């Protein structure tokens, strides 16, 4: 499995729409990997628990689950990639 690279662009496909983000952090969370994605200011996307997004650059079947908003600005979103994906 490929992982996002810190400070590199990444495309996330959310409900059929591609969003261009930048990976700002990546760490091992035990059962998988967490990464923080910085969305552009113009993106007004709100995520809910259990929401998933595709990451075609990392693998055709690679999915990431919304985890949290680690900062108050709602531009940085934390996702979780299970190790078995």
Secondary structure, DSSP 8 states (H G I E B T S, - for coil): -----TTSEEEEEETTEEEEEEEEEEEE-SSEEEEEEEE-TT------TT-EEE-TTT-TT-EEEEEE-SSTTSSEEEEEEETT-
